[in-house]
Amino acid sequence: MNNTDITGGRILFRRSEDLVRITPCGKNAIRFEAFPGGKAIDENYTLMPCERGCEITDSEKSVTMTVDGLSVRLERSGKVTFYKNGRVILEEKPELTFESGFRHYEKVRDDTYYLRVTFKADESERFYGLGHEASGHFDLKGCSFDLRQVNAKCTVPFVYSSLGYGFLWNNPAVGNVELSGNRTRWSAYASKKIDYVVIGGSPREVSETLADLTGHAPVMPDWATGFWQSRLRYETQEELLEVARRYHRENIPLSVIVCDYFHWTEQGDYRFDPVYWPDVKAMADELHEMNIRLAVSVWPTINENSVNYDYMLKNGMLIDTVEGSNRVFDFYGPQAEIDVTNPATREFVFSEIKKNYIDKGVDLLWFDEAEPEIHPENFGNLVFSIGRGDEVGLIYPYYYSMMAYEGMKSISGEEPVTLTRCAYPGSQKFGSLVWSGDIPSTFESLADQVKAGLNMSLCGIPWWNTDIGGFYGGDTMSEEFRELIVRWFQYGVFSPVMRLHGSRNRIGAIKRNVKEPSGAPNEIWSFGDENYEILKDLILLRERLRPYIGRSMKIASEKGIPVMRPVFFDYPEDENCYSLGEEYMFGDDILFAPVVHKGQTVKRVYLPEGEWILTKSGETYTKGFCEINVKLNEFAAFVRKGAGVLKCFE
């Protein structure tokens, strides 16, 4: 094959449009790169390629690489086709006549291009993944998604296909993906290369390889599997402590209590306001005596009134812009954003966090605004230390979590947990606990979150959760919200982390220099006496489930198998399972079907092969659809017959 070099266990193919490089990347994994400038660039981003043997065969018309059961054929025209055990699973689609126009490039600046790759559509194919977004879809076939990071949308550019492969778009550029009926297309608006990895196998096999390629999550600490209490927001030290004391008095297990934003003096100061938080160390000590950990919100925003602003500006630690001011977000005044892609920024900011938070007893960090949030969303105007925003904009949360992980590990050596609003492939190895952002308090939102969480679970990031009850719009006095909070709490029991948060019945803030309203009480006694007893029982159920969840978290760490996952993950041969967006496996032995509709008292559930015990009655069910009565204080959970976890529900 002309212009082809197949030495060194890889394929290089040169044509006028681009230089193509194909390499083995891991078990059943092949990496494809195409360089429109004709010069190879050795940039892995967050990918950690694994050495793997391969077989390469060369013929007159094509060259083929085989890694385990996955093969790729590169034709003289430049066309690429992937095969799994001899069956076509992914095939490039030409954009021009005469079978030409494979891959498209338009120069943006210097050696940077708008680029895209297009594949043929398969009408039977279904897609899952891409992080979380409240799209209302479980199967993403037929959808188009922006590849960008914004509040309530976390882009992890990976999909699993029902044809039996995973596809990782290894490119942090802002772009788009179409999973439409006439094509599958991945685009980057400003990038130096096309770079993707195809992983062949079942969902379980693909997840294991994806973890090897992007990093394994640590084992979640036992304390993190309990109940977390939060609201917008505790405004004083005494207010937060009184909530913790009441949980303790009433013997309701509480693992973490969260101190939200504007506890600080200025955005970018990384310190408590001593007027309202006079003795943080004493507060933390009292919480620890009750076996409660303290989490504190940290934002990447900073303004010129911050004690750190001048130093960070002079030392290049803030996100710069091509044109105009560095104030890229307006939130109670124009704010700049810290550039965590710069190692010096990470070192300095964490030193401030350590001095003002960790050394005073704070146990873990909450990274809000972790995309980072910018307005207007002109990524091309941003300048990070590692490149322009339109080229690397998706990767910011990866470095943000890295800052917390490396800093916390250097202090205690223990695996930290960082609650964060965004992530990127590899964030999981830094202990990132991703949550789905500021979502509405509606039943529609709850239904969307169940589907979004299942899609996130396939992307290599097993620690995920939502604000129980949704974040905004919840009226604690309304009957609809009181019904919603119970249903969301039930979902929270069977989520990787169970965390109550939200802005309820917003009221004026007491802090003199802050106009941001605060939420009314959001504790389990805030939603009526009947609900209090229901929610308390759910927390106690979660407590009994913690050993089971801990074992599942260990498997997630070792094997990359998510705790919460679609039913088809465990039953890939059962076609019915690929449409089940409102039920899922929680660990190996629990199947949970959350109630997500207002007034719903009957839940239709599909059970895969085997014998299943309905936890609320002890009845045995077998494969097929069934209808379960679910009064407000009931839910539809099944345990695999013979599994020891059943005793937790007694």
C-alpha positions in Angstrom: 0.0 0.0 0.0 1.6 3.3 -1.1 2.6 5.9 1.4 2.2 3.4 4.3 4.6 2.5 7.0 3.7 -0.4 9.2 6.8 -0.8 11.3 6.9 -0.6 15.1 3.5 -2.1 15.7 1.6 0.8 14.2 0.2 2.0 10.9 1.2 5.4 9.4 -0.6 6.4 6.2 0.1 9.7 4.4 -2.1 11.4 1.8 -2.6 14.9 0.7 -5.3 15.6 3.2 -3.7 14.3 6.4 -1.4 11.9 8.1 -3.1 9.0 9.8 -1.6 7.0 12.7 -3.3 3.9 14.0 -1.9 2.2 17.2 -3.0 -0.5 19.6 -4.2 1.2 22.8 -5.3 -1.5 25.2 -7.3 -4.6 25.5 -9.7 -4.7 22.5 -8.8 -1.1 21.9 -7.4 0.7 18.9 -6.5 4.4 18.7 -7.0 6.4 15.5 -5.3 9.8 14.9 -5.4 12.0 11.9 -3.2 15.1 11.5 -4.4 17.7 8.9 -1.0 19.4 9.0 0.8 16.2 8.0 2.9 16.2 11.1 2.3 13.8 14.0 1.7 15.4 17.4 2.4 13.3 20.4 -0.4 14.6 22.7 -2.4 12.2 24.9 -4.4 14.7 26.8 -5.8 12.6 29.7 -5.5 9.3 27.9 -3.1 6.7 29.2 -2.4 4.3 26.3 -1.6 0.7 27.4 0.8 -1.5 25.5 -0.9 -4.3 23.6 0.2 -6.7 20.9 -1.4 -6.5 17.5 -1.4 -8.2 14.1 -1.0 -6.1 10.9 -1.7 -7.4 7.5 -1.0 -5.5 4.3 -2.6 -5.9 0.9 -2.8 -4.1 -2.4 -6.0 -2.2 -1.4 -5.8 -1.9 2.4 -4.0 -2.5 5.6 -5.6 -4.1 8.6 -4.7 -4.0 12.3 -6.2 -6.6 14.8 -6.1 -6.2 18.5 -7.7 -9.1 20.3 -11.2 -9.3 18.8 -11.2 -5.8 17.3 -9.9 -4.9 13.8 -9.6 -1.8 11.8 -9.1 -1.7 8.0 -7.6 1.4 6.3 -8.3 1.6 2.6 -6.2 3.4 0.0 -8.9 6.1 -0.3 -8.3 6.9 3.4 -11.6 5.2 4.5 -11.6 3.5 7.9 -13.8 0.6 9.0 -13.8 -1.2 12.4 -14.8 -4.8 12.9 -15.6 -6.8 16.0 -15.0 -10.5 15.5 -15.3 -10.0 11.7 -18.6 -7.9 11.9 -18.7 -4.3 10.9 -19.4 -2.1 13.9 -18.2 1.4 12.7 -17.6 2.6 9.2 -16.6 6.0 7.9 -19.0 7.7 5.6 -17.8 9.8 2.6 -18.9 13.4 2.3 -18.1 13.7 -1.4 -18.9 11.7 -4.5 -16.8 8.8 -5.8 -16.3 7.4 -2.3 -14.1 10.4 -1.2 -14.1 13.1 1.4 -13.2 11.0 4.4 -12.6 13.5 7.3 -13.0 17.2 6.8 -10.7 20.1 7.8 -10.9 23.9 7.7 -8.1 26.0 9.0 -9.0 28.2 11.9 -5.6 29.7 12.7 -2.0 28.6 12.3 -2.0 24.8 12.8 -5.5 24.7 14.3 -8.5 23.4 12.3 -12.2 22.9 12.5 -12.4 19.2 11.9 -14.9 16.4 11.8 -15.2 12.7 11.1 -18.4 11.1 9.9 -19.6 7.5 10.2 -22.4 5.6 8.6 -25.6 5.3 10.6 -27.0 2.0 11.6 -30.8 2.2 12.3 -30.6 -0.6 14.9 -27.8 1.1 16.8 -28.4 2.7 20.2 -26.0 5.0 22.0 -25.4 5.8 25.7 -23.0 8.0 27.6 -21.7 11.5 26.9 -21.7 12.5 30.6 -24.8 14.0 32.0 -27.4 16.3 30.5 -31.1 16.6 31.2 -32.0 15.7 27.6 -34.9 13.4 28.6 -33.4 10.6 26.6 -31.8 7.4 27.8 -30.9 6.0 24.3 -29.2 9.0 22.7 -29.7 7.8 19.1 -31.3 10.6 17.1 -29.8 13.3 19.3 -27.3 16.1 18.8 -25.2 17.4 21.6 -22.8 20.3 22.1 -19.4 19.2 23.4 -19.0 21.9 26.0 -19.1 22.3 29.8 -21.8 24.3 31.4 -23.9 24.3 34.5 -26.1 21.1 34.6 -24.3 19.7 31.6 -21.0 17.7 32.0 -19.5 16.5 28.7 -17.6 13.3 28.9 -17.0 12.5 25.2 -17.6 8.8 25.3 -20.4 6.6 24.1 -21.2 3.0 24.3 -22.9 1.4 21.3 -25.4 -1.4 21.4 -23.4 -2.9 18.6 -20.8 -3.8 21.2 -18.2 -1.1 21.2 -17.2 2.0 23.1 -16.0 5.2 21.4 -13.8 7.7 23.2 -13.4 11.1 21.5 -10.0 11.9 22.9 -10.2 15.7 22.2 -10.8 18.4 24.8 -11.9 21.0 22.1 -15.4 22.5 22.1 -17.4 20.8 19.4 -20.5 18.8 18.6 -21.6 15.2 18.2 -24.5 14.0 16.0 -26.0 10.6 16.7 -28.6 11.0 14.0 -30.5 8.8 11.7 -28.4 9.6 8.6 -24.9 9.8 10.2 -22.8 9.7 13.3 -20.5 12.7 13.3 -17.9 14.1 15.8 -16.7 17.7 15.3 -14.1 19.9 17.0 -14.2 23.6 16.4 -10.5 24.2 16.9 -8.1 21.4 17.1 -4.8 20.1 15.7 -5.9 16.5 15.2 -8.7 14.0 15.1 -8.1 11.5 17.9 -10.4 8.7 19.1 -10.3 5.3 20.6 -12.6 2.4 19.7 -13.0 -0.3 22.4 -14.7 -3.6 21.4 -16.7 -5.7 23.9 -19.7 -6.0 26.2 -20.5 -3.0 28.5 -18.5 -4.7 31.3 -15.5 -5.4 29.1 -15.5 -1.9 27.7 -15.8 -0.3 31.1 -12.8 -2.3 32.4 -10.7 -1.1 29.4 -11.9 2.5 29.7 -10.8 2.5 33.4 -7.4 1.2 32.3 -7.1 4.0 29.7 -8.4 6.9 31.7 -7.7 5.9 35.3 -9.4 4.0 38.1 -11.4 5.7 40.8 -10.1 5.3 44.3 -12.1 3.2 46.7 -14.7 5.5 48.1 -14.1 6.1 51.8 -16.7 4.4 54.0 -17.9 7.7 55.5 -18.8 9.1 52.1 -21.4 6.3 51.5 -23.7 7.8 54.3 -26.1 10.6 54.2 -25.0 14.2 53.3 -26.9 17.3 54.5 -26.8 20.6 52.6 -28.9 23.6 51.7 -28.5 27.0 50.2 -27.2 28.1 52.6 -26.1 28.0 56.2 -25.2 31.6 56.9 -23.6 31.3 60.3 -21.5 28.9 62.3 -24.2 28.5 64.9 -26.9 27.8 62.3 -24.9 25.0 60.8 -24.0 23.5 64.1 -27.6 23.5 65.4 -28.7 21.5 62.3 -25.9 19.0 63.0 -26.8 18.8 66.7 -30.4 18.1 65.9 -29.5 15.2 63.6 -27.3 13.9 66.4 -29.9 14.3 69.1 -32.5 12.5 67.1 -30.1 9.6 66.3 -30.2 10.2 62.6 -26.9 9.2 61.0 -25.2 12.1 59.2 -21.9 11.6 57.5 -21.3 15.1 56.0 -22.7 18.6 56.4 -22.0 21.1 53.7 -21.2 24.8 54.0 -22.2 26.5 50.8 -21.0 29.7 49.1 -20.6 33.3 50.5 -19.3 32.0 53.7 -16.2 33.9 52.6 -15.0 37.5 52.8 -14.5 38.0 49.0 -14.7 35.7 46.0 -11.1 34.5 45.7 -10.1 34.9 49.4 -10.6 31.2 50.3 -11.4 31.9 53.9 -14.4 32.1 56.2 -15.8 35.5 57.1 -15.0 35.8 60.8 -18.1 37.9 61.6 -20.3 34.9 60.9 -17.9 32.1 61.4 -15.8 33.2 64.4 -14.2 29.9 65.3 -14.0 27.4 62.5 -11.7 25.0 64.3 -14.1 24.8 67.2 -17.0 24.2 64.8 -15.1 21.4 63.0 -14.1 19.8 66.3 -17.6 19.7 67.5 -18.8 18.1 64.2 -16.0 15.5 64.4 -17.1 14.6 67.9 -20.5 13.8 66.4 -18.8 11.8 63.7 -19.8 14.4 61.0 -17.4 15.7 58.4 -17.4 19.3 57.1 -17.4 20.1 53.4 -16.9 23.7 52.2 -17.7 25.3 48.8 -14.8 26.7 46.8 -15.3 28.7 43.6 -12.8 29.5 40.9 -14.0 33.1 40.8 -11.9 36.0 42.0 -12.2 39.8 41.8 -9.9 42.7 42.4 -11.1 43.1 46.0 -9.7 39.7 46.9 -6.5 39.7 48.9 -5.1 37.2 46.3 -6.0 39.0 43.1 -2.9 41.2 42.5 -0.5 38.3 43.3 -2.4 35.9 41.0 -2.7 38.4 38.2 1.0 39.4 38.2 2.0 35.7 38.2 -0.2 34.6 35.3 -2.5 32.5 37.5 -5.8 33.8 36.0 -7.6 32.8 32.8 -6.6 35.4 30.2 -8.5 36.6 27.2 -7.6 37.3 23.6 -9.6 40.5 23.7 -11.1 42.6 26.4 -11.0 42.2 30.2 -10.2 39.0 32.1 -13.6 39.3 33.9 -15.3 36.4 32.3 -18.2 35.9 34.7 -20.4 38.4 36.5 -21.7 37.3 39.8 -22.2 40.1 42.3 -19.6 42.0 40.4 -17.3 41.1 37.5 -15.1 38.1 38.3 -12.0 36.7 36.8 -11.4 32.9 37.0 -8.4 31.0 38.2 -6.4 29.0 35.6 -6.0 25.6 37.2 -4.3 24.2 34.1 -1.3 26.2 35.4 0.7 24.1 38.0 1.7 27.3 39.8 -2.0 28.2 40.2 -2.8 24.8 41.7 0.0 25.1 44.1 -0.8 28.6 45.3 -4.6 28.1 45.6 -4.3 24.9 47.5 -1.8 26.5 49.9 -4.5 29.1 50.7 -7.2 26.4 51.0 -5.0 24.4 53.3 -4.2 27.4 55.5 -7.7 28.7 55.8 -9.8 25.5 55.5 -8.0 22.2 55.9 -5.8 23.3 58.8 -8.9 24.5 60.6 -10.6 21.1 60.4 -12.4 21.2 57.0 -12.5 17.7 55.7 -13.4 18.0 52.0 -14.0 20.5 49.3 -17.0 21.3 47.1 -15.9 22.7 43.7 -18.9 24.6 42.4 -18.7 26.5 39.1 -16.1 23.8 38.1 -16.6 24.1 34.3 -15.7 27.0 34.8 -18.9 29.0 34.3 -18.3 31.9 31.9 -20.7 34.4 30.3 -20.9 34.9 27.4 -19.7 31.5 26.5 -17.0 32.6 24.0 -14.4 29.8 24.6 -12.3 31.0 21.7 -11.6 34.2 23.7 -10.2 32.4 26.7 -6.5 31.7 27.1 -5.3 29.0 29.5 -1.7 28.1 30.2 -2.2 24.9 28.1 -3.9 26.6 25.1 -6.9 28.5 23.8 -10.3 27.8 25.4 -11.9 26.5 22.2 -9.1 23.9 21.9 -8.9 22.7 25.5 -12.1 24.0 27.2 -13.5 20.6 28.2 -10.4 19.7 30.2 -10.6 22.4 32.9 -12.4 20.3 35.5 -9.8 17.6 35.2 -7.1 19.9 36.5 -9.4 21.4 39.1 -10.0 18.0 40.7 -6.2 17.2 40.3 -5.5 20.3 42.5 -7.6 19.0 45.3 -6.4 15.4 45.0 -2.7 16.1 45.0 -3.1 18.7 47.7 -5.2 16.5 50.1 -3.0 13.4 49.4 0.1 15.4 50.4 -1.4 16.2 53.8 -2.9 12.9 54.9 -2.1 10.2 52.3 -5.7 9.2 52.4 -7.9 9.1 49.3 -9.9 12.4 49.2 -13.4 13.0 47.9 -14.1 16.2 46.1 -17.7 17.1 45.2 -17.5 18.8 41.8 -20.0 20.2 39.2 -18.1 18.9 36.2 -15.6 16.3 35.0 -13.6 15.0 32.0 -12.2 11.5 31.3 -9.7 10.8 34.0 -11.3 13.0 36.6 -12.4 9.8 38.5 -8.8 9.0 39.5 -8.7 12.2 41.5 -11.7 11.2 43.7 -14.2 13.4 41.8 -17.7 13.0 43.0 -19.7 14.6 40.2 -23.1 16.1 40.7 -25.6 17.2 38.1 -25.6 20.9 38.8 -28.4 23.4 39.4 -31.5 21.5 38.2 -35.2 22.3 38.7 -37.3 20.8 41.5 -39.9 19.0 39.3 -40.9 15.5 38.6 -39.8 16.0 35.0 -36.4 16.9 36.3 -36.3 13.8 38.4 -37.1 11.6 35.4 -34.4 13.4 33.4 -31.8 12.9 36.1 -32.4 9.1 36.3 -31.6 8.8 32.6 -28.7 11.3 32.8 -27.1 9.4 35.7 -27.2 6.1 33.8 -25.6 7.7 30.8 -22.9 9.2 33.1 -22.3 5.8 34.7 -21.0 4.4 31.4 -18.4 7.1 31.0 -15.8 5.8 33.4 -16.8 8.1 36.3 -18.6 6.0 38.9 -19.1 8.6 41.6 -22.2 10.6 40.7 -25.2 12.2 42.5 -27.9 14.8 42.2 -29.3 17.5 44.6 -32.1 15.5 46.3 -35.2 17.4 45.6 -33.7 19.4 42.8 -31.9 22.8 43.3 -34.4 25.5 42.5 -38.1 26.1 42.5 -39.0 23.9 45.4 -41.7 25.1 47.8 -41.5 23.1 51.0 -45.1 24.0 51.9 -46.6 22.6 48.7 -48.0 19.1 48.5 -46.4 18.5 45.1 -42.9 19.2 46.4 -43.5 17.2 49.5 -44.4 14.2 47.3 -41.4 15.0 45.1 -38.9 15.1 48.0 -39.9 11.6 49.1 -39.6 10.1 45.6 -36.2 11.9 45.1 -35.1 10.6 48.5 -35.9 7.1 47.5 -33.8 7.6 44.4 -31.1 9.1 46.6 -30.9 5.9 48.7 -29.9 4.0 45.5 -27.4 6.5 44.2 -23.7 6.3 44.7 -23.9 9.2 47.2 -27.0 10.3 49.0 -26.9 14.1 49.3 -29.8 16.5 50.2 -29.4 20.0 48.8 -31.4 22.8 47.3 -32.7 26.4 47.5 -36.1 26.3 49.1 -38.5 29.2 49.4 -35.7 31.7 48.9 -35.4 34.5 51.5 -33.2 37.5 52.0 -29.6 37.0 53.3 -28.5 38.3 56.6 -25.0 39.1 55.5 -24.7 42.8 55.1 -22.5 42.8 52.0 -24.2 40.0 50.1 -27.5 40.4 48.3 -27.7 36.7 47.3 -30.9 35.2 48.8 -30.6 32.1 50.9 -32.8 29.1 51.0 -35.3 28.3 53.8 -34.7 25.2 55.9 -34.0 22.0 53.9 -33.5 19.4 56.5 -35.6 16.2 56.7 -37.9 17.8 59.3 -38.7 20.7 56.9 -41.3 18.9 54.8 -44.0 17.9 57.3 -44.3 15.3 60.1 -45.4 12.5 57.8 -42.5 13.0 55.5 -40.1 13.3 58.4 -40.8 9.7 59.4 -40.5 8.4 55.8 -37.2 10.3 55.2 -35.8 9.2 58.5 -36.5 5.5 57.6 -34.9 6.0 54.2 -31.7 7.3 55.8 -31.7 4.3 58.2 -32.1 2.0 55.2 -29.1 3.7 53.5 -27.2 3.1 56.7 -27.9 -0.6 56.5 -26.9 -0.7 52.9 -23.5 0.9 53.4 -21.5 -2.4 53.7 -23.1 -3.5 50.3 -22.4 -0.1 48.8 -18.8 -0.2 50.1 -18.2 -3.6 48.4 -19.7 -2.3 45.2 -17.4 0.8 45.4 -14.4 -1.5 45.8 -15.4 -3.3 42.6 -15.8 0.1 40.9 -12.3 1.0 41.8 -10.7 -2.3 40.9 -12.6 -3.0 37.7 -14.2 0.2 36.5 -17.7 -1.3 37.0 -20.1 1.5 38.0 -22.2 1.0 41.1 -25.3 2.5 39.4 -25.7 1.2 35.9 -28.2 0.4 33.1 -29.8 -3.1 33.3 -28.3 -3.9 29.9 -24.8 -3.6 31.5 -25.4 -6.9 33.3 -27.7 -8.4 30.6 -26.3 -7.2 27.3 -28.1 -10.1 25.4 -31.5 -9.0 26.5 -32.9 -6.6 23.9 -35.6 -5.3 26.3 -32.9 -3.9 28.6 -31.7 -1.3 26.1 -34.9 0.8 26.5 -35.0 0.7 30.4 -34.2 4.3 31.3 -36.3 4.4 34.5 -34.8 1.4 36.3 -31.2 0.2 36.9 -28.9 -2.1 38.7 -27.4 -0.8 41.9 -24.4 -3.1 42.5 -24.6 -6.7 41.5 -27.7 -7.7 43.4 -30.2 -4.9 43.5 -32.5 -3.7 40.8 -34.2 -0.4 41.5 -37.0 1.3 39.6 -37.6 4.9 41.0 -41.0 6.5 40.9 -40.6 9.7 38.8 -44.1 10.8 38.0 -46.5 13.0 40.1 -49.2 11.0 41.7 -47.8 7.6 40.5 -48.8 4.7 42.7 -48.1 1.8 40.3 -44.6 1.2 38.8 -44.2 -1.0 35.8 -40.9 -2.9 36.0 -39.0 -5.2 33.7 -37.0 -8.0 35.3 -34.2 -9.8 33.4 -33.3 -13.5 33.6 -33.4 -14.9 37.1 -35.4 -14.9 40.3 -36.0 -11.6 42.0 -37.3 -10.8 45.5 -39.5 -7.7 45.9 -38.1 -6.1 49.0 -41.3 -4.6 50.3 -43.2 -8.0 50.3 -40.7 -10.8 50.0 -42.6 -12.1 46.9 -40.5 -13.8 44.2 -40.7 -12.6 40.5 -39.2 -14.0 37.4 -38.3 -12.6 34.0 -40.8 -10.2 32.4 -42.8 -7.1 33.1 -44.7 -6.7 36.3 -46.6 -3.9 38.0 -45.8 -3.0 41.6 -48.0 -0.9 43.9 -45.9 2.0 45.3 -47.7 4.2 47.9 -45.7 7.3 48.9 -43.8 5.4 51.6 -43.1 2.5 49.2 -40.7 1.9 46.3 -39.9 -0.8 43.8 -36.7 -2.5 44.6 -35.8 -6.1 43.9 -32.9 -8.3 45.2 -31.5 -11.2 43.3 -32.6 -14.4 45.0 -30.0 -15.7 47.4 -28.2 -12.4 47.8 -27.4 -11.5 51.4 -28.3 -7.8 50.9 -32.0 -8.7 51.2 -31.7 -8.6 55.0 -31.0 -4.9 54.9 -34.7 -4.4 53.8 -36.2 -6.3 56.7 
